[in-house]
Amino acid sequence: MKLDAPRINDDLMTWLTYWGHVHVTGIDLGLERVLPVAQKLGVTQPSAKIFTVAGTNGKGSTTTVLASILQAQGYKVGLYQSPHIYRFNERVKLAGQEVTDQELIEAFVQVDQARRECGLSLSFFEATTLAAFLIFQKQACDIWVLEVGLGGRLDVVNVIDPDVAVITNIGLDHTDWLGDTIEKIAFEKAGIIRPDIPVVFGGLQTLPDAIASKAAECRANLQVAQRDYFYQLAETPNTWQFASAGVTLQLPTGSLALENIATAVAAILMSDVIVSQDAICQGIQNAKLSGRFELRNIEQKTVIFDAGHNGHGVDFLLKQLRNFLEYNKQYTEVIAVFSMLADKDISTVVDLLKPAITSWHVAPLNNPRAASLEHLMHALKDQTTQTFDSIQDAFSTAIAKVKPHQLILVCGSFHTLEAVWEYLEECQ
């Protein structure tokens, strides 16, 4: 069946729906189809500096800090991230601002024309990523900060050679696509490494052989966290120290995970991009990211939103939660509003969260990949739980009943957060 393309005066949702149906599958790793289209569009060799970030967790935080620091220095930065949480436009930012619907639509028209001329179909992710590249090129961005969607070696982002490659960490996630061992997954992530470029590995784990081997093969300058660059909290409140060969900096902690902030700082210092210490400090303080230990005051109640959905992500969450509770001793109980997708490691996530959670408000997500209520309750069988028909109901009940010594943690999936944000939007 040949799909009729939307027109330039159709709305963004019409275009996004179209891209969801052009290709037979939503995920189709490989560059064979997308590379000819990218070449036809002329986006494979941009004049801008390219920072590419892969990894299992922390990509969003790392790319956010990178872009924020570079913007503080005065560079025009294009930032590409995925997935979005509330609006698709969150994926594509220029100078810290989401692009408009019209900018996306104009780029989609060009991508669709190019892929038709090449006689190729594109997945949703391939088409929308190429559109981001077109926008950055049209806007003459000085620097592109690109978050890899899945893996690295075969991800559409990898049609562009980076000037700096960053791998945040390696964990077991997307095992159906990337392999069922750390080394197999590391091999895929290492696919973003190119000859003679700086490479940062920010994971607080043993350096995988696959990354070490690829860096050696490419004669890349590989810097590893807590081996080649070091960071630790300083004695002065809300500060930390970064140290590498030839530089020691005292910097503000910011609102995102220190591991990811340090990874971003290491990547910038390894690059040939000129950035002052003032810009690094300002960029760290300005960096904010929805859904990464995001604190909100709602109806005079404290609510934390965190999208951690695997073991590594939940470890991050719990570390930040412990720090928060240490400085906010009025909170002695945590109420979770919780749901997950069925293809995630629900038992691991729940087992990690259990010691921190007093009671759970649980509901299935409105998503084809949602875990059933039975699946969720099986993992939570020994916990204090209330079940609801929807996340919106679970959250509204929690916010109405929460006591001054309790805070609410919305967690388990980006989709859990999205459901609550939609509810809050409707309530305004």
C-alpha positions in Angstrom: 0.0 0.0 0.0 1.3 3.4 -0.9 0.6 6.1 1.7 -0.4 9.6 0.6 1.9 12.1 2.2 0.4 14.9 4.3 0.8 18.4 2.9 2.8 21.3 4.3 -0.4 22.9 5.6 -1.3 19.8 7.6 -0.7 19.8 11.3 2.2 18.2 13.2 0.1 15.3 14.5 -0.9 14.3 11.0 2.7 14.2 10.0 3.8 12.2 13.1 1.0 9.7 12.5 2.1 9.4 8.9 5.7 8.6 9.9 4.4 6.0 12.2 2.9 4.1 9.3 5.5 4.6 6.5 7.7 1.7 7.5 6.7 -1.8 8.5 8.2 -1.7 12.0 8.8 1.1 14.5 12.4 0.0 15.2 14.6 -1.3 12.3 18.2 -1.0 13.2 20.7 -0.5 10.3 21.9 2.4 8.1 21.3 0.8 4.7 18.0 2.6 4.1 18.6 5.9 6.0 22.1 6.7 4.7 21.1 7.3 1.0 18.3 9.6 2.2 20.6 11.5 4.6 23.1 11.9 1.7 20.5 13.2 -0.6 19.4 15.7 2.0 23.1 16.8 2.4 23.2 16.4 6.2 25.9 13.7 6.6 28.9 16.1 6.7 27.8 19.3 8.6 30.3 22.1 9.1 29.2 22.2 12.8 31.1 20.5 15.6 29.3 17.2 16.6 29.0 15.8 20.1 27.4 12.3 20.0 26.2 10.7 23.2 25.3 7.0 23.6 24.8 4.9 26.7 22.1 3.0 28.6 21.2 5.7 31.1 22.1 9.3 31.6 22.1 10.3 27.9 19.4 12.9 28.4 21.1 14.5 31.4 24.5 14.5 29.7 23.3 16.0 26.4 21.3 18.6 28.4 24.4 19.7 30.4 26.6 19.7 27.2 24.1 22.0 25.4 23.6 24.2 28.4 27.4 24.8 28.9 28.0 25.5 25.2 25.1 27.9 25.0 26.4 29.7 28.1 29.6 30.2 26.2 27.6 31.8 23.4 27.6 29.1 20.8 24.4 28.4 18.7 23.6 24.9 19.7 21.2 22.3 18.2 20.2 19.7 20.7 18.5 16.4 19.6 17.1 14.1 22.3 14.6 11.2 22.5 12.1 10.2 23.6 10.0 13.2 24.4 7.7 13.1 27.4 4.9 15.5 26.6 5.4 17.2 23.2 7.3 15.8 20.2 9.0 19.3 19.9 11.0 18.5 23.1 13.2 16.3 20.9 14.6 19.2 18.8 15.8 22.4 20.5 17.6 25.4 19.2 19.4 27.6 21.7 17.5 25.8 24.5 14.1 26.4 22.9 11.8 23.7 21.3 11.4 24.2 17.6 8.0 25.1 16.3 5.5 22.8 14.6 6.0 24.6 11.3 9.8 24.1 11.4 9.3 20.4 11.9 6.7 20.2 9.2 8.9 22.0 6.6 11.7 19.5 7.4 9.3 16.5 7.2 8.3 17.6 3.7 11.9 17.6 2.6 12.6 14.2 4.2 9.6 12.6 2.6 10.5 14.0 -0.8 14.1 12.7 -0.5 13.1 9.2 0.7 10.6 8.9 -2.2 13.2 10.0 -4.7 15.5 7.3 -3.2 12.6 4.7 -3.3 13.1 3.9 0.4 10.9 3.7 3.4 12.0 5.2 6.8 11.0 4.3 10.3 9.4 7.0 12.5 12.7 7.5 14.4 14.8 7.7 11.2 12.6 10.3 9.5 12.2 12.5 12.6 16.0 12.4 13.3 16.8 13.4 9.7 14.3 16.3 10.1 16.2 17.5 13.2 19.5 17.4 11.3 17.9 19.5 8.5 16.7 22.1 11.0 20.1 22.4 12.6 21.7 22.8 9.2 19.2 25.4 8.1 19.7 27.4 11.3 23.5 27.2 10.9 24.1 25.9 14.4 27.7 26.0 15.5 27.5 22.8 17.5 25.1 19.8 17.3 24.6 17.7 20.5 23.1 14.4 19.5 21.6 11.7 21.7 21.7 8.2 20.2 18.2 6.6 20.3 19.1 2.9 20.5 22.5 1.3 20.6 24.9 3.3 18.5 26.5 1.4 15.7 23.3 1.0 13.7 21.3 4.0 15.0 20.4 6.8 12.5 22.4 9.4 14.6 25.5 7.4 13.5 25.2 8.6 9.9 27.1 11.6 11.1 30.8 11.4 12.2 31.2 12.9 15.7 34.0 15.2 16.7 33.6 13.9 20.3 32.0 10.6 21.2 30.5 10.1 24.7 29.3 6.8 26.2 27.6 7.4 29.5 27.5 3.8 30.8 26.5 0.3 29.8 23.5 -1.6 31.3 21.2 -4.4 30.3 18.4 -2.8 28.4 16.8 -3.3 25.0 18.4 -6.8 25.1 16.2 -8.0 22.3 17.9 -5.5 20.0 21.3 -5.0 21.3 22.3 -8.4 22.9 22.0 -10.0 26.3 25.4 -9.3 27.8 27.2 -6.1 28.8 29.9 -6.8 26.2 27.4 -7.2 23.3 25.7 -4.0 24.3 29.0 -2.2 24.7 30.0 -3.3 21.2 26.9 -1.6 19.8 27.5 1.6 21.8 31.2 1.7 20.7 30.0 2.0 17.1 29.9 5.8 17.5 33.7 5.9 18.0 35.7 7.3 15.0 39.4 7.5 14.3 41.5 10.0 16.2 38.7 11.7 18.1 38.3 12.2 21.9 36.1 9.5 23.6 34.7 9.8 27.1 33.4 6.7 29.0 31.5 8.0 32.0 30.3 4.7 33.5 31.2 3.9 37.0 31.9 0.3 36.1 34.7 -1.7 34.7 35.5 -0.4 31.2 34.0 -3.0 28.8 36.6 -4.6 26.5 34.5 -3.8 23.5 34.9 0.0 24.1 38.6 -0.3 24.9 39.2 -2.4 21.8 37.3 0.0 19.5 39.1 3.0 20.9 42.5 1.4 20.4 41.6 0.3 16.9 40.6 3.9 16.1 43.6 5.4 17.9 41.0 7.4 19.8 41.9 9.4 23.0 39.8 7.5 25.5 39.2 9.1 28.9 37.5 7.0 31.6 35.7 8.3 34.6 37.6 7.9 37.9 40.6 6.7 36.0 41.6 9.5 33.7 39.3 12.2 35.1 38.0 12.4 38.6 35.2 14.1 40.5 33.9 14.2 44.0 31.7 16.3 46.2 33.6 19.2 47.9 33.4 20.2 51.5 31.7 23.5 50.5 27.9 22.9 50.2 26.5 22.5 46.7 29.9 22.2 45.1 32.1 19.5 43.6 35.6 19.1 42.2 36.6 18.0 38.8 40.2 17.0 38.1 42.1 15.7 35.1 45.6 16.0 33.7 46.4 19.7 33.9 43.1 21.0 35.3 41.3 21.1 38.6 38.0 22.9 38.9 35.5 23.7 41.7 32.0 23.7 40.2 28.3 23.9 41.3 26.4 20.7 41.7 23.4 21.6 39.6 20.1 19.7 39.6 21.1 16.6 37.5 23.1 13.6 38.5 26.7 14.4 39.2 28.0 11.5 37.2 26.4 12.9 34.1 27.4 16.5 34.7 31.0 15.3 35.1 30.8 13.3 31.9 29.7 16.4 30.0 32.4 18.5 31.5 35.0 15.9 30.6 33.7 15.8 27.0 33.9 19.6 26.6 37.4 19.8 28.1 38.6 17.1 25.8 37.2 18.8 22.7 38.8 21.7 20.9 35.8 23.9 21.6 36.8 27.0 23.7 34.7 27.2 26.9 35.4 29.3 30.0 35.0 28.1 33.6 32.3 30.7 34.1 30.3 29.2 31.2 30.8 25.7 32.7 29.4 26.9 36.0 26.5 28.8 34.4 25.7 25.9 32.1 25.6 23.4 35.0 23.2 25.7 37.0 21.0 26.3 34.0 20.7 22.7 33.0 17.2 21.3 33.7 15.6 18.2 32.3 12.0 17.0 32.7 11.6 13.7 34.3 15.0 13.3 35.8 14.5 13.7 39.5 12.3 16.7 38.7 11.0 18.4 41.9 7.6 20.1 41.6 5.3 21.8 44.1 1.8 20.8 43.3 -1.1 22.0 45.5 1.5 22.7 48.2 2.7 19.1 48.1 6.2 17.9 47.1 6.2 15.7 44.0 9.2 14.1 42.4 9.1 12.9 38.8 11.7 10.4 37.6 11.6 8.3 34.5 14.1 5.7 35.5 12.9 2.4 34.1 15.8 -0.1 34.5 18.2 -1.0 37.3 20.8 1.5 36.5 18.3 4.4 36.2 16.6 3.5 39.5 20.0 3.4 41.2 20.5 7.0 40.1 17.0 7.9 41.4 17.6 6.3 44.8 21.0 8.1 45.2 19.3 11.4 44.5 16.4 10.6 46.8 18.7 9.7 49.7 20.5 13.0 49.2 17.2 14.9 49.1 15.8 13.3 52.2 19.1 14.0 54.0 18.5 17.7 53.6 14.7 17.6 53.9 14.2 15.6 57.1 10.5 16.6 57.4 9.8 13.9 54.9 9.8 10.4 56.4 7.6 8.5 53.9 7.5 8.2 50.1 4.3 7.4 48.3 4.9 6.0 44.8 2.6 6.5 41.8 3.8 3.7 39.7 3.5 1.8 36.4 5.8 0.3 33.8 5.9 -1.2 30.3 5.7 -5.0 30.1 9.0 -5.3 28.2 11.0 -3.7 31.0 12.6 -5.5 34.0 9.8 -4.9 36.4 11.0 -7.2 39.2 14.5 -5.6 39.3 13.0 -2.0 39.4 10.5 -2.9 42.1 13.0 -4.8 44.2 15.4 -1.7 44.2 12.6 0.7 45.0 10.9 -1.3 47.8 13.1 -0.2 50.7 12.4 3.5 49.9 8.6 3.3 49.3 6.0 3.3 52.1 3.0 2.6 49.8 2.2 2.3 46.2 -0.5 3.7 44.0 -0.6 1.4 40.9 -2.4 1.5 37.6 -1.8 0.1 34.1 -0.6 2.5 31.4 -2.7 3.4 28.4 -0.1 2.0 26.0 0.0 -1.1 23.8 3.3 -2.1 25.6 1.8 -1.6 29.1 2.3 -4.1 31.8 -1.0 -5.5 33.1 -2.2 -4.8 36.6 -1.7 -8.5 37.4 1.9 -8.3 36.2 2.6 -5.2 38.3 0.9 -6.6 41.4 2.8 -9.9 41.2 6.0 -7.9 41.5 4.5 -5.9 44.4 2.9 -8.8 46.2 4.4 -8.1 49.6 3.9 -4.3 49.5 1.2 -1.9 50.7 -0.6 -1.1 47.5 -3.8 0.5 46.1 -4.8 -0.2 42.6 -6.6 2.2 40.2 -8.0 2.1 36.7 -5.6 4.8 35.4 -2.5 6.7 36.5 -4.5 9.8 36.6 -6.8 8.3 39.2 -3.8 7.0 41.1 -2.2 10.4 41.2 -5.3 12.4 42.0 -5.9 10.2 45.0 -2.3 10.4 46.2 -2.2 14.2 45.9 -5.5 14.5 47.8 -4.5 12.3 50.7 -0.7 13.0 51.1 0.3 14.2 54.5 2.9 16.8 55.4 5.5 14.2 56.3 5.0 12.4 52.9 6.2 13.1 49.4 5.0 11.6 46.2 7.3 9.9 43.7 5.9 9.4 40.2 8.1 6.7 38.5 8.5 3.6 36.5 8.3 4.9 32.9 8.2 8.1 30.8 4.6 7.1 30.1 3.8 7.2 33.8 5.1 10.8 34.0 3.3 11.7 30.8 -0.1 10.5 32.1 0.3 12.7 35.2 1.4 15.7 33.3 -1.6 15.3 31.0 -3.8 15.2 34.1 -2.3 18.3 35.5 -2.7 20.1 32.2 -6.4 19.2 32.1 -6.8 20.5 35.7 -5.4 24.0 34.9 
